[in-house]
């Protein structure tokens, strides 16, 4: 690896899957505005919409993820095309 191009501020960060409240801790340099306490240790918190614990590829379950009403917007535009 090249020297001097990688950040030095790696630290433990908690990532929380908002669809099923699963939390995992890994090292990252991402900036976080919130914190979470796990087992008496405070970690920076990053909220994510989907992870390996909720993604259909890993779980084998089909799940509809609605972000900011996109599904409702689509259904209002195109959902009732065949009804008369």
Secondary structure per residue as TSV (DSSP state, phi and psi in degrees):
chain	resnum	aa	ss	phi	psi
A	1	X	-	360.0	150.6
A	2	X	-	-71.6	144.4
A	3	X	T	-86.7	142.0
A	4	X	T	83.2	4.9
A	5	X	-	-106.6	-9.0
A	6	X	S	-98.5	141.7
A	7	X	-	-66.5	151.6
A	8	X	S	-99.2	-6.5
A	9	X	-	-98.6	41.2
A	10	X	-	-69.3	137.9
A	11	X	E	-151.1	165.9
A	12	X	E	-73.3	130.5
A	13	X	E	-131.4	139.0
A	14	X	E	-94.8	131.0
A	15	X	E	-111.4	129.3
A	16	X	E	-116.7	122.3
A	17	X	E	-78.3	115.3
A	18	X	T	-75.5	-16.7
A	19	X	T	-80.0	-25.7
A	20	X	T	-138.0	11.2
A	21	X	T	60.8	23.5
A	22	X	E	-77.5	136.7
A	23	X	E	-122.7	133.1
A	24	X	E	-132.9	151.9
A	25	X	E	-114.8	132.2
A	26	X	E	-147.5	170.1
A	27	X	E	-87.5	138.0
A	28	X	E	-157.8	165.8
A	29	X	-	-110.3	4.0
A	30	X	-	-64.8	143.3
A	31	X	-	-84.9	136.9
A	32	X	-	-125.6	144.2
A	33	X	S	-95.5	-21.4
A	34	X	E	-113.8	162.6
A	35	X	E	-129.9	162.3
A	36	X	E	-142.0	145.3
A	37	X	E	-105.6	123.6
A	38	X	E	-128.3	121.0
A	39	X	T	53.8	39.2
A	40	X	T	80.8	3.5
A	41	X	E	-113.8	134.1
A	42	X	E	-94.3	127.0
A	43	X	E	-120.5	149.9
A	44	X	E	-63.7	143.3
A	45	X	E	-114.9	129.8
A	46	X	E	-118.2	124.6
A	47	X	E	-94.1	130.3
A	48	X	E	-123.8	154.9
A	49	X	S	-84.3	-30.3
A	50	X	-	-149.7	143.4
A	51	X	-	-140.3	-172.2
A	52	X	T	-66.7	-20.0
A	53	X	T	-82.8	-10.9
A	54	X	T	-127.1	-6.3
A	55	X	-	-74.4	133.9
A	56	X	H	-58.0	-31.4
A	57	X	H	-62.6	-40.8
A	58	X	H	-84.9	-31.2
A	59	X	H	-90.1	-23.6
A	60	X	-	78.9	7.0
A	61	X	-	-112.7	135.5
A	62	X	-	-78.1	131.6
A	63	X	-	-141.7	135.6
A	64	X	-	-92.3	118.5
A	65	X	-	-103.3	113.7
A	66	X	-	-101.9	115.9
A	67	X	S	-112.6	117.2
A	68	X	T	59.3	34.5
A	69	X	T	72.2	21.1
A	70	X	H	-64.1	-37.9
A	71	X	H	-66.8	-43.9
A	72	X	H	-62.0	-40.3
A	73	X	H	-63.2	-43.3
A	74	X	H	-63.7	-46.2
A	75	X	H	-64.6	-34.9
A	76	X	H	-70.1	-29.6
A	77	X	H	-82.7	-48.1
A	78	X	H	-119.3	-8.3
A	79	X	T	-69.0	-29.7
A	80	X	T	-105.5	28.7
A	81	X	S	-67.0	-37.6
A	82	X	S	-87.3	-12.0
A	83	X	-	-82.1	138.9
A	84	X	-	-135.0	360.0
